[in-house]
Amino acid sequence: MLKATLEGVGFWGNGLPDWDSACAWVREGQRPENPPARPSPQLLAANERRRAPGTVAVALEAALAACTAADRAPAGLPAVFTSVYGELSITDYMCATLAEDPLAISPTKFHNSVHNAAAGYWTIGAGAHVPATAISAGPHSFAQGLLEAMVQLHAGEDAVLLVAYDGTTIGPLTQVSPSEGLLGVALVLSRVGRPDQPRLTVDLHNGPNGLTAQPDENGPLSQLLAGNAMQPALPMLEAIALQSRRLWLPAGPDQWMEIGIDHE
């Protein structure tokens, strides 16, 4: 069993531009008026904010919010970035351009097409010289990112930043890799933390034996932001907001992650 303290949460989703508004939606069904259509991460210089794709913007916005909530300096936190697809709008552009006019590939677009683009922007913007990991594990990307962060804590890191994000698919890729809207989730996890902060435990189970609950995909966040590829992260956030004590997440084929949340 792996253990961690949850020091800070960052969030950005369409219609819910921060963690406070996400909690208000989960607990009271209230949403802010006129939320921004896209995050504007202040960690980046103005020109970089304009050029960064939506997935990078939402990942950095959530990441910085989690660090602020945890009162942790971003530069000192090892980070785990996890995304099912990365920036598929740029992947669509790359594929179309290579098929029609290969010499017209934009170098700026190309460097945003790699799966660790958000991690790279983060390390530059935060001035971080600590490790940053980029993960993709299909529909289990959030669970595997959480597992990676917990393992790094178990291996001796004092605290780790977990950032999970995905964006909108366009073009032919919509048929094989569907995803809608922008969603970014970030957690600062530590080995110690304060006594008043929630504590997490993570246990892995193979096969259906002992499985007594399914992830709730009908919660308020899951319904509002259904369609985004990072939707599997939302039941955990709902559990944190509602002070639930346990949930299950699929972590791989025939593998389940049991997450305990102690709020006392």
N, C-alpha and C positions, 0 to 999 in steps of 0.2 A: 504494500500500500504506500502510495506517494502522498506527501502532505505539503501544504503551502498556506500562507496567509495572503488574502486578497487585500492589497493596499489601495488600489485605485482602479476605476473603470472609466473608459472612454467610449463614446458611441457617436455615430452619425448615420442616419438613415433618411430616406426621402420622407419629408414631413416631420421628422423628429431629429433636430440638429444637435442634440447633446443628451447626456445620460439623464439629467433631471427631467427633460421632456419625455424620454422613454419611460422613466419610472411613473410619471404622471399619467401616461397613456395606459400602462399596465395596471396601475392601482385605481385610477379614477376615470379612465376613458377620455381624458382631456388632451387636446393637441394644441400647439402654439399656432397663432395666426401668422400668415405670410412668412413661413420658414424659407430660408434660402434654397435655391435650386441646386447649389453645388457648394461644398465646403471651400474655405479659403485659408489653407494652413499657413499660419504666421511664421512657422519655422523656416519657410523658404523666402528668398528674396522675391520682390514683386515680379520680375521677369520670369523667374522659375515657376512661380505660382501660375502664371498665364500659360506656360508651355506644358506643365505637368498634366498628364491624363487624369481622368476622373478617379480611377482606382488609386493612383498615387495620392491625390488630394484627400480622398476619404480616409486612406490608411494613415497618413500623417496627421490629419485632424484628430482622429480618434487616439492615436498614439500619444500626441502631446497632451491631450486632455487627461489621459490616464496617468501620465507622469506628473502633471500638475496636481491631480487629486491625491496622488501618493506622496507629494512633496519630494519627488526624486528628480535629480538632474538627468535629463535625457542622455547626455554624453556618457554617463557612467553605467548605463544599463545594457547588458547583452540582450539582443532582441531575436525573437522568432517571428517571422512573417509567413503567414499561410494564406494561400488563395487557390481556389479550385482552378481558375482559368487565367489569372493575370488580366492583362488589358486586351480583351478580345476584339475591340474595335480596331486596334492597331494591327492585330494579327490578321484581321480581314483586309485591311489596307495593304499589308505586306504581301498577302497571297494574291490579291487582285493585281497589284503592281508588278509582281514577278511574272504573272501570267501574261500581262498586256504590254508592259514597258519596263523591263528589269533595270535599265540604266536610270530610271527616274526615281529610284528608291531614295527617300529622304533620310539622311544620317540622323537627324533629330528623332524622327519616328522610329528608326531602327533601334536606337539605344533605349527607347521606351517599350520595345516589344519583348525584352527579356523578362523572365519570370521574377528575377530579383530586382527589378527596377525600383519598386517602392522601398526595399531595404537599402538600395544605393542612395536614393534621395534622402532617406532618413539619416544615414550615417554622415552624409555631407552637411545637411541642414543642422543636425544636432552637434556636429563636430565630434562624433563618436569614433573612438579607435578601439572599441571592444567588438567581439564577434557578433555578426548578424547572420542568421540562418533563414533561407527561403525554402518553403515546403509546398508541395502540391501532392495531394492524395485523393483526388477525385471527390466524391461526396463525403469522404471521411476526413477532409482537410482540416476542419476545425478540431476534431478530436485528436488527430495526429499532431497538430500544432500544440495543443494543450499538453499532450503527453511529452513532447519534446521539451517544452518549457519546464515541466515538472521534473523530468529526468535531469536537466541541467541544474536545477536546484538541489536535487538529491546528490549530484556529483560534486557539489561544493559552492556553486554560485550563491551570492547573498540575495540577489533579486534578479528577476528576468522579466522583460517586457514581451507580451504576446500580442500580436496584431493580426487580425483576420479580416479579409475584405474581398469583395468582388463587385463587378460592374455589369453593364449592359452588353449583351451580344448583338451584333448587327450582321447583315448579309447572310450568305448561305450557312455560316456557322450557327445561326439561330436554330436550325433544324437538328443539329447534333449536340450543341452545347448551349442550351437555353439558359439565359439569366437576364433579369430585369432590374433596373434601378441601380442605385449606389447604396452600399452597406459597408460600414466599417465598425469593428469592435476591437477594443484593446483592454488588456488586463495587465496590471503590475502585480506580480506574484513574488513573495519573498519567503525565506526560510523561517523568519522570526516574526517581525511585525509587532503591532500593539495588541494588547489583550482585547480591545474593543472592536477589532477588525474581524470580518468573517474568515473562517478557516476552511480550507478545502481538503478533501481526501479523494484520491483517484485510485480505483481498483479495476483491473482488466479481467474479463471473464470470456472464456472461449465457449462457443455454442450456446444453446438456449437454457442450459441447466442453471437454475437459480434465478432466472430472469422473471421478475415480478411486476415490472412496470415498463411501459413504452415511453419514448420521448413525446411530450405533448406538442403536436404540431398545430394545434387549434388555439393556442394562446393569443393574446392581443397583438404582440409583436409579430408572431409568426403569420397571423392573418393579414396584418397591414403590409408586411414586407415579403409576403409569399412570392416566389418567383425568382428571388435573388439566389445565386448559387451558394452563398454563405448562410442561408437560412438555418442550417443545423446548429449554428451558434446561438440562435435566439431562445430556445427553451432554457438554456442555462442562465441567460440574462433575466428571463422572466422569473426563474427560481430565486435568483439573487434579489430582485426587486420585491418579490412577495415573501421573502424569507422562508422559502421552502427548504427542506432538509435533505432531499435526495432526488436525483434524477438519473436516467440512463440515456446514453448516447451511443449510436452505432459507431464503432471505431475501425471496422474493417469487415471483410467477409466472415460471418459467423463469429465476430468478436464484438464485445460490448464493453463500454466504459461506465462504471458505476461512480457517480460523483456525489460525495457527501458535502453538505454545506452547514457548518456550525456557526450560528449567528450570536452565540453567547460567550 
